[in-house]
């Protein structure tokens, strides 16, 4: 399964990519913000999961989530929000908007693995 990582920090994208590699997900594409993520999704028709940061310039993760959920053809791709937001309401807003799950930084490969498993167990 191809996974799209969206984060304005190249270091964080590398950390997430390394975590995914450790748990067996090696097909990864990346974007630095929501606008770039939408461009990637236009070109890469086989993305099966999106992991996106909450705070990014140009288009943040929450706006990206809303945009994806409104677009035919990509609205059903599971979306996991990665955030430092520990505010309960922010997480609730993301889940109500269509996020399949969320990951709070800092995280481990095991946490990412568990969150991905939860998403696909619910959807199948």
C-alpha positions as CSV (number, residue, x, y, z in Angstrom):
1,X,0.0,0.0,0.0
2,X,1.3,3.4,-0.9
3,X,1.2,6.0,1.9
4,X,1.3,9.8,1.5
5,X,3.1,11.6,4.3
6,X,2.3,15.4,4.5
7,X,4.4,17.6,6.7
8,X,6.2,20.9,6.2
9,X,9.2,19.5,8.1
10,X,11.5,17.3,6.0
11,X,12.9,15.9,9.2
12,X,9.4,14.8,10.4
13,X,8.7,13.3,7.0
14,X,11.9,11.3,7.2
15,X,11.0,10.2,10.8
16,X,7.5,9.1,9.7
17,X,8.9,7.4,6.6
18,X,11.5,5.5,8.8
19,X,8.8,4.4,11.2
20,X,6.7,3.1,8.3
21,X,9.7,1.3,6.8
22,X,10.3,-0.4,10.2
23,X,6.7,-1.7,10.3
24,X,6.8,-2.9,6.7
25,X,5.4,0.0,4.6
26,X,8.0,0.9,2.0
27,X,5.9,2.6,-0.7
28,X,5.8,6.2,0.5
29,X,5.3,9.5,-1.3
30,X,5.7,12.9,0.4
31,X,4.3,16.4,0.3
32,X,5.4,19.5,2.2
33,X,1.9,21.0,2.6
34,X,-1.8,20.4,1.7
35,X,-1.6,22.0,-1.7
36,X,1.4,19.8,-2.7
37,X,-0.5,16.8,-1.2
38,X,-3.5,17.4,-3.5
39,X,-1.1,17.6,-6.5
40,X,0.5,14.3,-5.4
41,X,-3.0,12.7,-5.1
42,X,-3.9,14.0,-8.6
43,X,-0.9,12.1,-10.1
44,X,-0.6,9.1,-7.8
45,X,-3.9,7.3,-8.1
46,X,-2.8,4.4,-5.9
47,X,-2.4,6.1,-2.5
48,X,-4.1,4.0,0.1
49,X,-3.5,6.1,3.3
50,X,-2.7,9.7,4.2
51,X,-0.7,10.7,7.3
52,X,-0.8,14.5,7.6
53,X,0.5,17.0,10.1
54,X,-2.0,19.4,11.6
55,X,0.2,22.6,11.5
56,X,1.6,23.5,8.0
57,X,1.8,26.7,6.0
58,X,-0.2,27.3,2.9
59,X,-2.7,24.6,3.6
60,X,-2.9,23.0,7.1
61,X,-3.8,19.4,7.8
62,X,-7.4,20.2,8.9
63,X,-8.1,22.2,5.7
64,X,-6.5,19.4,3.6
65,X,-8.7,16.8,5.4
66,X,-11.8,18.9,4.5
67,X,-10.7,19.3,0.9
68,X,-10.0,15.6,0.5
69,X,-13.4,14.6,2.0
70,X,-15.1,16.9,-0.5
71,X,-13.4,15.5,-3.6
72,X,-14.8,12.7,-5.7
73,X,-12.3,9.9,-6.1
74,X,-10.1,10.6,-3.1
75,X,-12.7,11.2,-0.4
76,X,-12.5,7.5,0.8
77,X,-8.7,7.4,1.4
78,X,-8.2,6.9,5.1
79,X,-6.7,10.0,6.7
80,X,-4.7,10.0,9.9
81,X,-3.9,13.3,11.5
82,X,-0.5,13.7,13.1
83,X,-0.5,16.5,15.7
84,X,1.1,18.0,18.7
85,X,-2.4,19.3,19.5
86,X,-3.4,17.7,22.7
87,X,-6.5,19.8,22.8
88,X,-9.4,17.4,23.0
89,X,-11.7,19.6,20.8
90,X,-9.2,19.8,17.9
91,X,-9.0,16.0,17.8
92,X,-12.8,15.7,18.0
93,X,-13.1,18.2,15.1
94,X,-10.8,16.2,13.0
95,X,-12.6,13.0,13.7
96,X,-16.0,14.5,13.0
97,X,-14.7,15.9,9.7
98,X,-13.6,12.5,8.6
99,X,-10.2,11.7,9.9
100,X,-9.9,8.0,10.5
101,X,-7.6,8.3,13.4
102,X,-4.9,10.6,14.9
103,X,-1.4,10.3,16.2
104,X,0.1,12.6,18.8
105,X,3.8,13.6,18.6
106,X,6.1,12.2,19.8
107,X,5.3,8.7,18.6
108,X,7.0,5.3,18.0
109,X,6.8,2.9,15.1
110,X,4.5,0.8,17.3
111,X,2.1,3.6,17.8
112,X,1.9,4.2,14.0
113,X,1.4,0.5,13.4
114,X,-1.4,0.4,16.0
115,X,-3.2,3.4,14.6
116,X,-3.0,2.1,11.0
117,X,-4.3,-1.3,12.1
118,X,-7.2,0.3,13.9
119,X,-8.2,2.2,10.8
120,X,-8.2,-0.9,8.6
121,X,-9.8,-3.1,11.1
122,X,-12.7,-0.6,11.3
123,X,-13.0,-0.3,7.5
124,X,-13.0,-4.1,6.8
